[in-house]
């Protein structure tokens, strides 16, 4: 899976999961409405604004005549990754990054 698709799917699933939980949980609230202008709330991280941290292993495959693409490494089985033999050049790396998001606030008070 390409990195951009993985990040997009992950963010959509996380925010969608928060929204789904808000609809299903009757006692309590997920991301309750709070005063986000209070410094103590912001300082302690109690806010609808959060960062989602990613740490993924990716590989870059460059094929002759095409652009390089970053792919998320899903699994390594038996110490090797299968592939076909061609004029490909591959490099692996670990990426760490954060994406700021704002979760939907619950309507429960």
Backbone as a ProteinNet text record, in pm:
[ID]
protein_1_A
[PRIMARY]
XXXXXXXXXXXXXXXXXXXXXXXXXXXXXXXXXXXXXXXXXXXXXXXXXXXXXXXXXXXXXXXXXXXXXXXXXXXXXXXXXXXXXXXXXXXXXXXXXXXXXXXXXXXXX
[TERTIARY]
84.7	0	90	56.4	134.9	117.8	222.1	222.1	105.3	80.2	-26.8	-162.6	-185.6	-311.9	-322.1	-210.1	-207.8	-239.7	-175.9	-199.9	-344	-393.1	-530.8	-630.8	-612.2	-703.6	-697.8	-576.6	-560.6	-630.4	-608.4	-671.7	-823.6	-871.5	-1016.3	-1075.4	-1006.1	-1055.5	-1052	-946.4	-935.4	-1044	-1057.8	-1159.4	-1299.3	-1319	-1447.9	-1478.8	-1376.3	-1395.1	-1436.8	-1378.5	-1418	-1564.2	-1601	-1738.7	-1836.9	-1800	-1885.5	-1902	-1792.7	-1798.7	-1889.7	-1884.1	-1970.6	-2118.1	-2153	-2292.2	-2338.2	-2245.7	-2283.5	-2276.4	-2190.7	-2173.9	-2278.8	-2360.7	-2468.3	-2427.9	-2352.2	-2308.8	-2166.4	-2150.1	-2018.8	-2012.5	-1895.8	-1880.3	-1738.5	-1726.9	-1598.4	-1572	-1462.7	-1428.2	-1543.8	-1565.6	-1675.5	-1648	-1753.2	-1732	-1661.2	-1548.1	-1473.3	-1428.1	-1387	-1336.1	-1191.5	-1169.9	-1035.7	-953.3	-1013.5	-935.7	-866.2	-892.8	-827.4	-687.5	-588.3	-449.8	-423.2	-482.5	-455.7	-504.9	-617.2	-665.2	-569.6	-527.3	-435.6	-302.3	-252.8	-125.2	-129	-242.1	-252.6	-294.5	-322.5	-359.7	-507.1	-588.8	-732.2	-795.7	-800.9	-852.3	-892.3	-975.2	-1013.7	-902.8	-803.2	-688.8	-583.9	-545.5	-447.8	-352.3	-245.7	-159.5	-164.1	-166	-159.9	-18.5	51.8	190.6	195.7	272	292.2	438	461.7	595.6	579.6	624.7	603.7	734.9	743.3	855.1	808.7	889.8	854.1	967.9	934.2	1038.9	1009.8	1114.7	1105.4	1148.2	1064.5	1099.4	1105.9	1221.8	1240	1252.7	1160.6	1166.1	1216	1288.1	1337.5	1219.5	1225.7	1121.9	999.6	1000.1	885.2	934.6	845.4	884.4	884.7	962.3	971.4	845	802.2	685.4	723.3	668.4	689	576.4	611.3	513.3	533.5	423	429.2	459.5	556.3	593	493.6	409.9	305.5	360.8	439.2	489.4	612.1	698	813.6	798.8	790.7	768.8	893.8	943.9	1061.1	1187.5	1191.5	1312.1	1331.3	1231.7	1247.3	1113.9	1122.9	1003.9	1003.8	895.2	887.9	878.3	918.7	910.1	954.3	943.6	987.8	1124.5	1195.6	1327.9	1314.7	1366.1	1365.4	1469.7	1469.2	1563.6	1507.7	1483.9	1429.9	1541.3	1527.9	1618.3	1532.2	1557.7	1473.3	1556.4	1495.7	1557.7	1451.3	1491.7	1398.1	1434.4	1333.4	1355.6	1240.8	1265.5	1161.1	1129.9	1002.8	959.4	878.6	905.4	826.2	777.2	647.3	591	459.5	415.9	290.2	200	70.5	-28.4	-125.8	-135.5	-232.9	-374.5	-468	-608.5	-695.9	-819.1	-919	-1030.6	-1051.4	-1157.1	-1293	-1398.3	-1530.9	-1567.6	-1629.6	-1670.7	-1805.7	-1821	-1946.3	-2052	-2176.6	-2285.9	-2336	-2289.2	-2329.2	-2264.7	-2335.6	-2278.5	-2281.6
-116.4	0	123.7	220.9	343.5	419.9	489.4	563.7	661.8	735.3	834.9	769.9	651.4	581.3	530.5	482.9	435.2	548.4	663	777.5	824.1	838.1	882.8	787.1	657.6	557.1	559.2	568.9	568.9	688.2	808	927.9	920.7	875.1	861.9	760.8	648.4	546.6	594.6	666.4	714.6	817.5	917.4	1020.7	961.6	870.6	802.6	717.1	653.1	572.9	658.3	777.4	869.7	909.4	944	983.1	868.6	746	629.3	605	617	595.7	699.6	823.7	928.3	892.8	832.1	796.1	676.7	585.2	460.7	465.6	550.6	554.7	646.6	590.4	668.2	729.7	658.9	709.3	760.7	891	950.6	1018.7	1068.2	1137.3	1118.3	1099.5	1090.2	1228.4	1291.4	1428.9	1520.8	1534	1618.2	1765.5	1846.4	1989.4	2045.2	2109.1	2168.6	2307.8	2383.8	2518	2505.9	2514.6	2497.8	2625.7	2732.5	2855.2	2861.2	2763.6	2757.9	2701.4	2774.7	2732.8	2598.3	2573.6	2446.9	2327.1	2341.6	2232.4	2207.9	2314.6	2301.5	2243.3	2292.5	2245.7	2096.9	2049.4	1907.7	1819.4	1880	1801.4	1767.6	1828.8	1804.3	1902.3	1861.7	1945.7	1855.9	1908.7	1830	1829.6	1917	1920	1822.3	1730.7	1628.6	1605.6	1532.8	1488.6	1337.5	1286.3	1142.1	1112.6	1032.3	1000	872.7	877.6	762.9	720.5	592.6	536.5	417	431.8	327.9	292.2	169	125.2	133.1	194.5	209.9	160.6	125.7	98.2	180	215.9	291.2	199.4	187.9	107.2	200.4	201.7	282.7	187.9	199.5	118.7	206.8	146.1	222.2	281.8	413.9	479.9	520.3	503	546.9	614	689.8	760.9	666.4	703.3	622.9	641.8	537.7	543.5	488.6	550.5	500.7	404.5	283.1	182	142.5	128.4	83	-65.4	-106.5	-247.3	-313.7	-401.6	-465.3	-579.7	-666.2	-782.2	-837.9	-891.7	-964.3	-1106.2	-1201.4	-1340.8	-1420.3	-1492.3	-1576.5	-1497.6	-1372.1	-1293	-1237.3	-1252	-1196.8	-1143.4	-1053.3	-998.8	-1044.9	-1104.8	-1157.4	-1046.8	-1077	-979.5	-1043.4	-967.9	-1021.7	-964	-1033.6	-985.7	-896.3	-775.7	-680.5	-574.5	-468.5	-360	-263.4	-314.1	-234	-202.6	-89	-50.5	-18.2	-82.2	-62	-16.7	68.2	116.9	114.7	77.7	73.7	182.1	233.3	335.9	333	390.6	406.7	555.2	590.4	729	750.7	860.4	901	1042.5	1064	1197.4	1207.2	1330.6	1356.6	1439.4	1412.3	1487.2	1548.9	1683	1745.7	1729.3	1698.8	1684.1	1750	1777.2	1820.5	1719.1	1651.6	1552.7	1623.2	1558.9	1617.1	1616.6	1724.7	1732.4	1664.4	1600.5	1535.2	1640.7	1608.6	1700.3	1678.7	1570.2	1542.1	1642.4	1679.6	1771.4	1713.5
0	0	0	-81.1	-84.3	46.9	87.3	213.4	219.9	113.1	115.2	139	81.6	103.2	246.6	301.8	439.3	537	520.4	609.8	596.8	473.8	450.3	515	494	551.7	703.6	758	903.8	966.9	912.5	967.5	955.2	839.8	820.3	919.5	940.8	1033.5	1178.8	1217	1355.3	1384.3	1298.2	1320.5	1308.3	1213.3	1201.3	1322.7	1379.2	1500.1	1618.8	1631.2	1738	1719.7	1597.4	1567.9	1595.5	1555	1580.6	1730.5	1805.4	1950.6	2015.8	1968.2	2023.5	2005.4	1894	1866.1	1948.4	1981.4	2047.7	2199.8	2255.3	2400.9	2461.3	2550.3	2610.2	2743.5	2823.7	2954.1	2940.3	2952.2	2934.6	2799	2765.8	2638.6	2587.4	2458.1	2391.2	2331.7	2367.7	2331.3	2372.2	2503.9	2551.8	2523.4	2517.2	2499.3	2623	2602.6	2713.9	2672.6	2771	2744.5	2698.6	2568.2	2513.9	2519.1	2570.2	2584.5	2720.2	2807.1	2937.2	2921.5	2966.6	2949.2	3015.9	3131.5	3201.6	3120.7	3049.9	2964.6	2848.6	2784.5	2672	2719.6	2832	2886.1	2920.2	2972.2	3009.4	2892.9	2776	2658.8	2652.4	2739.3	2739.1	2641.3	2515.9	2408.4	2291.7	2203.5	2086.6	1981.7	1999.2	1908.6	1959.1	1876	1913.2	1796.8	1824.6	1715.7	1710.3	1590.5	1569.8	1522.6	1602.4	1571.1	1487.6	1380.5	1293.5	1302.2	1304.1	1287	1194.8	1072.7	972.5	905.1	862.9	779.3	635.3	552.6	412.1	324.8	203.8	106	-19.1	-85	-208.9	-321.2	-420.1	-535.8	-654.9	-718.4	-838.2	-956.4	-1049	-1169.7	-1282.7	-1370.4	-1485.3	-1560.8	-1583.7	-1661.1	-1581.2	-1447.1	-1368.1	-1240.7	-1176.5	-1055.6	-935.9	-835.1	-713.5	-630.3	-564.2	-477.1	-341	-234.8	-99.3	-66.3	-28.7	8.3	152.8	226.5	364.9	363.5	445.5	454.4	548.9	493.4	572.8	655.7	596.7	669.4	600.3	680.5	628.3	679.2	588.7	626.1	594.8	693.1	672.3	641.3	682.5	664.3	525.2	437.4	303.2	253.9	159.6	97	-46.9	-89.3	-225.4	-327.9	-449.9	-557.4	-687.3	-793.5	-920.8	-954.5	-1040	-1077.2	-1198.7	-1186.4	-1296.2	-1264.9	-1338.6	-1314.5	-1211.3	-1090.6	-981.7	-883.2	-818	-711.7	-590.9	-477.1	-360	-240.7	-158.6	-35.7	73.2	195.4	306.8	407.1	476.2	577.9	677.5	793.7	894.4	902	895.6	903.6	1030.1	1097.6	1212.8	1187.8	1205.8	1187	1262.2	1284.3	1353.9	1264.4	1274.7	1198.9	1298.9	1302.1	1391.6	1336.8	1425.8	1386.5	1492.6	1456.7	1555.6	1550.5	1663.4	1670.9	1681.8	1630.6	1647	1795.2	1841.7	1982.2	2000.3	2113.3	2146.7	2174.8	2146	2177.4	2319	2385.3	2524.1	2617.6	2720.2	2818.6	2955.9
[MASK]
+++++++++++++++++++++++++++++++++++++++++++++++++++++++++++++++++++++++++++++++++++++++++++++++++++++++++++++

